[in-house]
Amino acid sequence: MFKPSSTVGSFVWVKDPEEAWLDGEVIEVNRDDIKVQCTSGKTFVVKVSDTHPKDTEVPPSGVTDMTTLAYLHEPGVLQNLKSRYHIDEIYTYTGDILIAVNPFKQLANLYNDHMVAHYKGAPFGSLMPHPFAVADAAYRQMINEGVSQSILVSGESGAGKTETAKTLMKYLAKMGGRAVKDLSSRRSVEDQVLESNPVLEAFGNAKTVRNNNSSRFGKFVEIQFDQRGRISGAAIKTYLLERSRVCQVSDSERNYHCFYMLCAAPPEDIRKLKLEDPTTYRYLNQSRCIKLEGMDDSKEYIKTREAMGIVGISLEEQEAIFRVLAAILHLGNIEFTNGEETDSSVPKDNKSLKIAAELFMCDEQALEDSLCKRVMVTPEETISRCLDPESAAFSRDALAKFVYARLFDWIVNKINNSIGQDPDSKHMIGVLDIYGFESFKTNSFEQFCINLTNEKLQHHFNEHVLKMEQDEYKKEEIEWNHIEFPDNREVLELIEKKPGGIIALLDEACMFPRSTHETFSQKLYETLKTNKHFSKPKLARTDFTVCHYAGDVTYQTQQFLEKNKDYVVAEHQALLGASRCTFIAGLFPSLVEDASKQTKFSSVASQFKQQLALLMERLSTTEPRYIRCVKPNNLLKPSIFENQNVLQQLRCGGMMEAIEICRAGYPTRKHFDEFLDRFSVLASSTLDKWFDSLSSVQSLQETSGGSWTQGIPDWKVEGSPHGWADG
């Protein structure tokens, strides 16, 4: 590691409980103890072994690539990111990995067309760090080597993943753009790919405690290219929309953006849909947060309508979409009271019921019956059973979630069909923008699935950046010190193992009618009590804690069973399938009876687990690149850099291990011609001898299998901590 200094006058980093690390000067030495006067004014007496040396030659603006730091330790990395952040240099490399720190403000001229042209074709690392450089490197490798690429944008909620993904897509659209427009829509494929972003954000993003524009679904965009490197098609795949947000919003959060946009629509649209102030709707006013700072919902409504037109959603379809949204809002205002019969219910008043029925274009009585009654079919007879007010309210919310989920899926499918896929495309670049790790006061089924996703992505990162890099050194017999890194395989087994994993036990509970969240929790405790990554909180009766790679998260199981059951209420299906609105009826095609499917239970968690497996399989066919997004503070405000917060994210994301590998290994690989052009002047005589035995660069490549780390003389550039590979 790094040998600490014990000389008076030397500069070191010491640990601090508030700021993580502080820099200071050694003013006194007493054997293994030193006294350090920090620049912050604090004084510490610490063990020499508990300090890190400070590089006093690092410029105040920091360095663009962490691998060029003399000391690649925690305080050095942290200080470098902080120095750059405060001068609005929010991007920094660690070898080939880009770290992006969210500025929480607009940075002028950083993403304009001039910058696109600036990065076009520039060798990676030759310009300032930027997502454009990552996108360009992916595009060039795809074109030159015929290898599909993927760019994985990761980080916790609020770190800026969605904006970074949009920046990548903008660059790729410019690189693969065509002059010829799609004659059917008068829009190019790349225009449609870009304009899909605001549409999906409107219907899939919301304000949460940690992020004002949080993606409540995962998204993987595959951009397909033809042989000339032009965009020829695209496919958007979405994962696990947070359905529960439609009818249940936590304090200080908001529902999906589209609802507030609709309530801020032009007066004629408001009248047509019989809308009122958003505070009057139960699905919007639960959290006492209606207005979002810095967001004009009326302007966003207009922008969203324009974007919907570009991606191929007609005006008639747009009208129908917003009709459905308005119907959901009115549906949420239906309240229930006791009916005349025992355990029955009726709407308290018919105003909201009537408007919802009009907008759904269905029979008012049929809507009431679908909410307040259930039909049970037995071999002998058909029985109509009444629901009590609480069950009727649950039925209302289930219908709202069911409708919104179908609407969201329709929008995604419409965008994909409008853009079109190229069956002849051989190569693609995938951009992954998926929810970040979440840990709230209350963590339910959604957080469990989201954190499973992050475990999967972290495992992918570990395998490709940490494990495969070291395996490459072993294969090429390079001398270096092995770096240990946390492997989260055991956590994945805890969740996914069959039988006995958390998902398997949840599915098992869902298949038994008498199961409750209490019996499910007890089964978890009994089965997993010896697993070191699982625990039961002392004072909780039904909670459980998972030791994730990013920290411990305690989950509340109250709604796990309900949220995991992926069933359609037959009355809801029949009601909306019979709608006089062809758009709404099209969202709910009649169910095809299939006895084999009826007997086989398919849960939300199992379907999601399968989706993730397919995503990981797809990523394995590509050359991955990584962008790690970092949230500098929890206030979501500019110019604030919280050391402890940032350091925790770097640790949890495996970045410290990646940085350590870069320090100890060979983070940069260069093609032979580029390497020789850059470094031949340093050892021309050695190269003359070398080429006496090797007739050409081609023969060298054949000798070494295409890798520069074999077949090359054992010489290095003096003073370089990384050898000649870095220059």
Secondary structure, 3 states (H helix, E strand, C coil): CCCCCCCCCCEEEEEECCCEEEEEEEEEEECCEEEEEECCCCEEEEEHHHCEECCCCCCCCCCCEHHHCCCCCHHHHHHHHHHHHCCCCCEEEECCEEEEECCCCCCCCCCCHHHHHHHCCCCCCCCCCCHHHHHHHHHHHHHHHCCCEEEEEECCCCCCHHHHHHHHHHHHHHHCCCCCCECCCCECHHHHHHHHHHHHHHHHEECCCCCCCEECCEEEEEEEECCCCCEEEEEEEEECCCHHHHCCCCCCCCCEHHHHHHHCCCHHHHHHCCCCCHHHCHHHHCCCCCCCCCCCHHHHHHHHHHHHHHCCCCHHHHHHHHHHHHHHHHHHCCCEEECCCCCCEEECCCHHHHHHHHHHCCCHHHHHHHHHEEEEECCCCEEEEECCHHHHHHHHHHHHHHHHHHHHHHHHHHHHHHHCCCCCCCEEEEEEECCCCCCCCCCCHHHHHHHHHHHHHHHHHHHHHHHHHHHHHHHCCCCCCCCCCCCCHHHHHHHHCCCCCHHHHHHHHHCCCCCCHHHHHHHHHHHHCCCCCEECCCCCCCCEEEEECCEEEEECCCCHHHHHCCCCCHHHHHHHHCCCCHHHHHHCCCCCCCHHHHHCCCCHHHHHHHHHHHHHHHHCCCEEEEEEEECCCCCCCCCCCCHHHHHHHHHHCCHHHHHHHHHHCCCCCCCHHHHHHHHHHHCHHHHHHHHHHCCCHHHHHHHHCCCCCCCCCCCCCCCCCCHHHCC
